[in-house]
């Protein structure tokens, strides 16, 4: 472990030496070429720099394992990413060879697991090996980050395109590394969701949690209850036109996410946050009267009618259709801020809803209020509390974790990407406080909740709620640069966790984000640099 930490400090020191700090924390001096082998986000598990660099040239080929269709697809993905900026043909070939960019499956190193990889760079080739395609794909993301930021441009750039010599071995700390996109407060098109998926993939996120229903809008077509999408999805916060995904749209999001090795976790929030459903079908209300559509931002006022039998017909139909569409393991049933549901009704409802999820073969996920009911065996609770969350509520979550409930950690004052950075931030909210980049990064998931066994932590998630966000530019301004830090908490070994070294690696991401067309927040806490 000490050797690992020492090597990382050397790598970061190399990065620091290439930055000429300017007044105000900016560092305009160009980075050395090639980029230090460990200067990536998330931090790799092990780095052994040394030897000559590999240069991508007009003669470079991308060699893939001909026995794997997925390896071929990953090779084509990499070629498509590199061709515009390099101007090179970069043919993808299944012909074996010792030169070029080599993508190899079938590593016998069990330590790599399903998502790990090894990248070895030398004068004649750069080789990425993995046990499974996801690992190969993550290795490709590392290769991209080791190249100059200009490689992300969509027009031909000067180069050179060098990758430092040495070996990098990497695998994730947590199996569950997620980002949530709220498409209910404001609706986002399939193209906008795909854009966010590409950004998540660059930082080795492997789950996309889609918040598909809320008071302001129902966003997924359900054949057995068509008015949910047609009427319940017809507006959004502020009274805009809203929208919804057809089943074809949703399948396209799933397909695209899978091609980037992300699993989609759909959420239907209940029994609260349900005004869009209640407005669509009067029979879901206890008094049989449908409320008007809602375009505000208050929470906690809506509830499905727990005693009514039709409520469970509704739940069964929705979960059945959504589970049939979704190949992933998880289905999220919300369960937060059910202030208009009595505790007795809440416990009864969540018990029945969890049973329906199990009936259709999925693992239930709920916000951490689920632990105030009776989480079923295998359930996952997503903790979104913050510093002001009461001790009793935290203890309730810890007790559930001790009894076998797995946790995904999303503390609102750390990972909620819609929280304002400072009081001067134009977008976002501040009910959980202001969340600058260092605060978002500087916490340890394994030790965050007192009394929670380390093995109960399944992973982390960075949610982004969209009360104030209306398009991709808004999402990107709030997600970046905090999202990469949460991704690092999920991926990198605890021994690499250090703000002073992280902020230097993050600073090197600035030109890359700009090349990708992401207008990110230039936090004064980070010594941003250009190339």
C-alpha positions in Angstrom: 0.0 0.0 0.0 2.8 2.4 0.9 4.5 1.7 -2.5 1.2 2.5 -4.3 0.7 5.8 -2.4 4.3 6.7 -3.1 4.0 6.0 -6.8 0.9 8.1 -7.0 2.6 11.0 -5.3 5.4 10.8 -7.8 2.8 10.8 -10.6 1.0 13.8 -9.2 4.3 15.6 -8.5 5.1 15.2 -12.2 1.7 16.8 -13.0 2.3 19.6 -10.6 5.7 20.3 -12.1 4.1 21.0 -15.4 1.8 23.6 -14.0 2.9 27.2 -13.6 0.5 28.6 -11.0 -0.9 32.0 -11.8 -2.7 34.6 -9.6 -6.1 33.4 -8.5 -5.2 29.7 -8.8 -5.2 29.5 -12.6 -2.3 27.7 -14.3 -2.1 28.6 -17.9 1.1 26.9 -18.7 0.7 23.9 -21.1 1.1 20.4 -19.7 4.1 18.3 -20.5 3.8 15.8 -23.3 3.2 13.0 -22.8 0.8 13.2 -19.9 2.0 11.4 -16.7 0.6 7.9 -16.7 -1.4 8.4 -13.5 -2.8 11.8 -14.2 -6.4 10.6 -14.8 -9.8 10.7 -13.0 -10.7 8.4 -11.3 -7.3 7.7 -9.8 -6.0 4.3 -10.8 -5.2 1.5 -8.4 -1.6 1.0 -9.4 0.8 2.9 -11.6 4.3 1.8 -12.7 5.6 4.5 -15.0 8.7 4.0 -17.2 10.0 3.2 -20.6 9.4 5.0 -23.9 6.1 6.5 -24.9 3.8 5.1 -27.5 2.7 7.5 -30.3 -0.4 7.1 -32.4 0.4 7.8 -36.0 -1.1 7.6 -39.4 -0.1 4.0 -39.5 -1.7 3.0 -36.2 -4.2 0.1 -36.3 -6.6 -0.9 -33.5 -6.4 -4.6 -33.0 -9.3 -6.5 -31.4 -10.1 -10.0 -30.3 -11.9 -11.5 -33.3 -13.8 -13.9 -31.0 -15.7 -11.1 -29.3 -18.3 -9.0 -31.0 -18.2 -6.6 -27.9 -14.4 -6.2 -28.3 -15.0 -5.2 -31.9 -17.6 -2.7 -30.9 -15.3 -1.2 -28.3 -12.6 -0.9 -30.9 -15.0 0.9 -33.3 -16.0 3.2 -30.4 -12.4 4.1 -29.7 -11.7 4.7 -33.4 -14.7 7.0 -33.7 -13.5 9.0 -30.7 -10.0 9.4 -32.1 -10.4 9.9 -35.8 -11.8 13.5 -35.9 -9.0 15.1 -33.9 -6.1 13.0 -35.2 -7.2 12.8 -38.8 -5.9 9.2 -39.0 -7.8 6.3 -40.5 -7.2 4.0 -37.4 -8.6 0.9 -39.0 -10.1 -1.7 -36.6 -8.8 -5.2 -37.4 -9.1 -8.6 -36.0 -5.7 -9.6 -37.4 -3.2 -10.3 -34.6 -0.1 -8.2 -34.3 2.4 -6.8 -31.8 2.0 -3.1 -32.8 -0.8 -0.5 -32.6 -3.5 -0.2 -30.0 -4.4 -3.7 -28.9 -7.6 -4.5 -27.1 -7.4 -8.0 -25.5 -10.0 -10.0 -23.6 -9.4 -13.1 -21.5 -6.9 -12.0 -18.9 -6.4 -14.6 -16.2 -5.8 -12.0 -13.5 -8.8 -12.6 -11.2 -8.0 -9.4 -9.3 -9.3 -7.4 -12.3 -12.8 -8.7 -11.8 -15.6 -7.8 -14.2 -14.6 -4.2 -14.7 -10.9 -4.0 -14.1 -8.2 -3.7 -16.8 -4.5 -3.4 -17.3 -2.9 -0.8 -19.7 0.7 -1.3 -20.9 2.3 1.4 -23.0 5.7 1.0 -24.8 7.3 2.3 -27.9 5.6 -0.2 -30.3 2.2 -0.6 -28.8 -0.3 0.2 -26.1 -2.2 -2.9 -24.9 -5.4 -3.0 -22.8 -6.3 -6.4 -21.3 -9.3 -7.3 -19.3 -11.3 -10.3 -18.2 -14.6 -8.9 -19.5 -15.8 -6.3 -22.0 -16.7 -3.7 -19.3 -13.1 -3.7 -18.2 -11.9 -3.2 -21.7 -14.3 -0.3 -22.2 -13.1 1.3 -18.9 -9.5 0.9 -20.1 -10.4 2.8 -23.3 -11.6 5.7 -21.2 -8.2 5.8 -19.5 -6.5 5.7 -22.8 -8.5 8.8 -23.9 -7.5 10.7 -20.7 -3.8 9.8 -21.2 -3.8 11.6 -24.6 -3.8 15.4 -24.9 -7.1 17.0 -24.3 -7.3 18.1 -27.9 -8.0 14.5 -28.8 -11.6 15.2 -27.8 -12.1 18.0 -30.4 -14.3 17.2 -33.4 -11.9 18.7 -36.0 -8.3 17.8 -36.9 -5.7 19.0 -34.3 -1.9 19.2 -34.4 -0.9 16.4 -32.0 1.5 14.7 -31.3 -0.6 11.8 -29.8 1.6 10.2 -27.2 0.9 7.9 -24.3 3.5 7.7 -21.5 5.3 4.5 -21.1 4.6 2.1 -18.2 1.9 -0.1 -16.8 -1.4 0.9 -15.2 -3.5 -1.7 -13.4 -7.0 -0.7 -12.3 -10.3 -2.1 -10.9 -13.1 -0.4 -8.9 -13.6 0.0 -5.2 -17.4 -0.3 -5.4 -19.6 -2.3 -7.8 -22.3 0.4 -7.8 -21.2 3.8 -9.2 -24.2 5.8 -10.2 -25.6 9.1 -11.4 -29.2 10.0 -11.3 -31.0 12.2 -13.8 -34.4 13.7 -12.8 -36.4 13.9 -16.0 -39.7 14.6 -14.2 -39.3 18.1 -12.9 -38.1 19.1 -16.4 -38.2 16.7 -19.3 -35.0 15.8 -21.2 -34.9 14.4 -24.7 -33.4 11.0 -25.7 -30.5 13.0 -27.3 -29.9 14.9 -24.1 -29.9 11.7 -22.0 -27.4 10.1 -24.4 -25.1 13.1 -24.1 -25.1 12.7 -20.3 -24.5 8.9 -20.7 -21.3 9.7 -22.7 -20.1 12.1 -20.1 -20.7 9.5 -17.3 -18.9 6.8 -19.2 -15.7 8.9 -19.4 -15.5 8.7 -15.6 -16.3 5.0 -15.3 -19.8 5.4 -13.9 -21.8 2.2 -14.4 -25.3 3.0 -13.4 -27.8 5.6 -14.7 -30.7 6.1 -12.3 -33.6 7.7 -14.2 -36.2 9.4 -12.0 -39.2 8.8 -14.3 -42.1 10.0 -12.3 -43.0 12.8 -9.9 -45.6 15.4 -9.1 -44.7 17.5 -12.1 -44.6 14.8 -14.8 -44.8 11.1 -15.7 -42.2 10.3 -18.3 -42.6 6.7 -19.4 -45.4 5.2 -21.5 -47.4 2.5 -19.7 -49.8 0.7 -22.1 -52.3 -0.4 -19.4 -52.6 3.2 -18.0 -52.0 5.4 -21.1 -53.1 8.7 -19.5 -50.1 8.6 -17.2 -47.8 9.7 -20.0 -50.2 11.3 -22.4 -51.8 13.6 -19.7 -49.5 13.2 -16.7 -46.5 13.9 -18.8 -47.9 16.9 -20.6 -46.2 19.6 -18.5 -43.2 20.3 -16.2 -42.0 22.8 -13.7 -43.0 26.3 -14.8 -45.7 25.1 -17.1 -43.6 24.0 -20.1 -44.8 21.3 -22.5 -43.2 18.4 -20.7 -43.0 15.2 -22.7 -42.5 11.5 -22.2 -40.6 8.5 -23.5 -42.3 6.0 -25.7 -41.3 2.4 -25.0 -39.2 2.7 -28.2 -37.5 5.8 -26.8 -36.8 4.0 -23.5 -35.4 1.0 -25.3 -33.1 3.3 -27.2 -31.8 4.8 -24.0 -31.2 1.3 -22.6 -29.4 0.3 -25.7 -27.2 3.3 -25.7 -26.4 3.0 -22.0 -25.5 -0.7 -22.5 -23.1 0.2 -25.3 -21.3 2.4 -22.7 -21.5 -0.3 -20.1 -24.1 1.5 -17.9 -27.1 -0.2 -16.4 -30.3 1.8 -16.3 -32.1 1.8 -12.9 -35.6 3.2 -13.5 -37.5 4.9 -10.7 -41.2 5.2 -10.2 -41.6 7.3 -7.0 -44.4 6.2 -4.6 -46.6 6.5 -2.6 -45.7 10.2 -2.5 -44.4 12.4 -5.4 -47.4 11.0 -7.3 -49.5 14.1 -8.4 -49.0 13.4 -12.1 -50.5 9.9 -11.7 -53.3 11.2 -9.4 -54.2 13.9 -11.9 -54.3 11.3 -14.7 -56.6 8.8 -13.0 -59.2 10.0 -10.5 -59.7 6.5 -9.0 -56.2 6.6 -7.6 -57.3 9.3 -5.2 -59.1 8.4 -1.9 -61.9 10.9 -2.7 -62.1 9.8 -6.4 -61.4 13.4 -7.5 -58.4 14.0 -9.7 -56.3 17.1 -8.7 -55.0 19.5 -11.3 -51.6 19.0 -12.9 -48.8 20.6 -10.9 -46.0 22.7 -12.1 -44.5 24.0 -8.9 -41.6 22.7 -6.8 -43.1 21.9 -3.3 -42.9 18.4 -2.0 -44.8 16.0 0.3 -48.4 16.9 -0.6 -49.4 13.9 -2.7 -50.1 10.3 -1.9 -51.6 7.2 -3.6 -54.6 5.9 -1.8 -53.2 3.1 0.3 -56.5 1.4 1.3 -57.8 1.1 -2.3 -57.4 -2.2 -4.2 -57.1 -0.3 -7.5 -53.9 1.3 -6.2 -52.2 -2.2 -6.2 -53.6 -2.9 -9.7 -51.8 0.3 -10.8 -48.6 -0.6 -9.0 -48.6 -4.1 -10.4 -49.2 -3.0 -14.0 -46.6 -0.2 -13.9 -43.9 -2.4 -12.4 -44.8 -5.3 -14.7 -44.4 -3.2 -17.8 -41.3 -1.4 -16.6 -39.6 -4.6 -15.5 -40.3 -6.3 -18.8 -38.6 -3.4 -20.6 -35.6 -3.2 -18.3 -32.9 -5.8 -18.5 -31.0 -4.5 -15.5 -31.2 -6.0 -12.0 -32.6 -3.0 -10.1 -36.0 -1.2 -10.0 -36.3 1.9 -7.8 -39.7 2.6 -6.0 -38.8 5.9 -4.4 -40.5 6.1 -1.0 -39.2 9.5 0.1 -41.0 12.6 1.5 -44.3 10.7 1.8 -45.5 13.4 4.2 -49.2 12.9 3.3 -49.1 9.2 4.0 -49.6 8.0 7.6 -46.8 5.9 9.0 -49.1 2.9 9.2 -50.1 3.3 5.6 -46.5 3.9 4.5 -45.4 0.6 6.0 -48.3 -1.3 4.5 -47.7 0.2 1.1 -44.0 -0.3 0.9 -44.4 -3.9 1.9 -46.8 -4.6 -0.9 -44.8 -2.5 -3.5 -41.6 -4.4 -2.6 -43.4 -7.7 -3.1 -44.5 -6.6 -6.6 -40.9 -5.8 -7.6 -39.8 -9.2 -6.4 -42.7 -10.8 -8.3 -41.3 -9.4 -11.5 -37.7 -10.5 -10.8 -36.0 -7.3 -9.8 -34.1 -6.1 -6.8 -35.9 -3.3 -5.1 -34.2 0.0 -4.4 -35.8 2.8 -2.3 -34.7 6.0 -0.8 -33.5 5.5 2.8 -37.0 6.2 4.2 -37.6 2.6 3.2 -35.7 1.6 6.3 -38.6 3.1 8.3 -40.8 0.3 6.9 -39.6 -3.3 6.6 -37.0 -3.7 3.8 -37.2 -7.1 2.2 -34.2 -9.4 2.1 -31.8 -8.1 -0.6 -33.3 -4.6 -0.7 -31.1 -1.6 -1.3 -31.6 1.7 0.5 -30.3 4.9 -1.0 -29.2 7.4 1.7 -29.7 11.0 0.9 -29.5 12.6 4.3 -27.1 15.4 5.2 -25.4 17.0 8.2 -28.7 18.1 9.7 -30.3 14.7 9.4 -31.4 13.6 12.9 -29.5 10.9 14.8 -32.6 8.7 15.1 -33.0 8.6 11.3 -29.3 7.8 10.8 -29.5 5.1 13.4 -32.5 3.6 11.6 -30.5 3.3 8.4 -27.5 1.9 10.3 -29.7 -0.7 12.0 -31.1 -1.8 8.6 -27.6 -2.1 7.3 -26.6 -4.3 10.2 -29.6 -6.5 9.3 -28.5 -7.0 5.7 -29.9 -4.0 3.8 -27.3 -2.7 1.3 -26.7 1.0 1.0 -26.0 3.4 -1.8 -24.7 6.7 -0.4 -26.0 10.0 -1.9 -25.6 12.5 1.0 -27.3 15.6 -0.3 -24.7 18.0 1.0 -22.0 16.1 -0.8 -23.3 14.4 -3.9 -26.5 16.3 -4.9 -25.2 18.0 -8.1 -28.1 20.5 -8.1 -27.0 22.1 -4.9 -25.5 25.6 -5.5 -21.7 25.8 -5.3 -21.9 29.2 -3.6 -24.5 31.8 -2.8 -23.7 33.4 -6.2 -24.5 30.3 -8.2 -27.4 31.1 -10.6 -28.8 27.6 -11.0 -29.7 25.0 -8.4 -31.1 25.0 -4.9 -29.5 25.4 -1.4 -31.7 23.5 1.0 -28.8 21.2 1.9 -26.3 24.0 1.9 -23.7 25.1 -0.6 -21.5 22.4 -2.0 -18.2 23.4 -3.4 -16.0 21.0 -5.2 -13.8 20.1 -2.3 -16.8 19.3 0.0 -18.3 17.1 -2.7 -15.1 15.1 -2.9 -13.7 15.1 0.6 -15.6 12.3 2.4 -15.2 8.6 2.8 -18.2 6.4 1.9 -16.9 3.5 4.1 -16.9 5.7 7.2 -19.7 8.2 6.4 -22.5 6.7 8.4 -21.6 5.8 12.0 -22.5 2.2 12.8 -22.8 1.0 9.2 -20.6 -2.0 8.4 -18.2 -1.3 5.6 -19.4 -4.3 3.7 -23.0 -2.9 3.7 -22.0 0.0 1.4 -22.8 -1.1 -2.2 -21.6 2.2 -3.7 -22.3 5.9 -4.3 -24.5 8.0 -6.5 -24.5 11.6 -7.7 -28.2 12.6 -8.2 -29.1 15.8 -10.2 -32.6 17.2 -9.6 -33.9 19.5 -12.2 -36.3 22.0 -10.6 -34.1 24.8 -12.0 -32.4 22.9 -14.9 -33.9 22.9 -18.3 -31.3 21.7 -20.8 -27.9 19.9 -21.2 -26.0 23.1 -20.6 -27.6 23.5 -17.2 -26.9 19.9 -16.3 -23.3 20.3 -17.3 -22.8 23.5 -15.4 -23.9 21.8 -12.2 -22.5 18.3 -12.7 -19.0 19.4 -13.7 -16.6 19.4 -12.0 -18.3 17.7 -9.1 -19.3 14.5 -10.9 -15.7 13.3 -11.5 -15.0 13.5 -7.8 -18.0 11.3 -6.9 -17.0 8.9 -9.6 -13.5 8.7 -8.1 -15.0 8.0 -4.6 -16.8 5.0 -6.2 -13.9 3.7 -8.3 -10.5 4.5 -6.7 -8.8 2.8 -3.7 -9.2 4.6 -0.4 -5.5 5.0 -0.2 -5.5 7.4 -3.2 -8.0 9.7 -1.6 -6.4 13.1 -1.1 -7.8 16.5 -2.0 -4.4 18.2 -2.6 -3.4 15.6 -5.2 -6.9 15.2 -6.6 -7.4 18.9 -7.4 -4.2 18.8 -9.6 -5.6 15.8 -11.5 -9.0 17.5 -11.7 -7.3 20.7 -13.0 -6.0 18.8 -15.9 -9.5 17.8 -16.8 -10.5 21.4 -17.6 -9.1 21.5 -21.1 -10.7 18.1 -21.8 -14.1 19.2 -20.6 -13.8 22.3 -22.8 -12.8 20.2 -25.8 -15.9 18.1 -25.2 -18.1 21.3 -25.3 -18.9 21.2 -21.5 -19.1 24.7 -20.0 -18.1 23.7 -16.4 -17.9 25.7 -13.2 -14.4 27.1 -12.8 -14.1 26.6 -9.1 -11.5 28.8 -7.4 -10.6 25.8 -5.3 -9.0 24.1 -8.4 -5.8 25.3 -10.1 -7.3 25.0 -13.6 -4.8 24.8 -16.5 -4.9 25.0 -20.2 -3.0 23.0 -22.8 
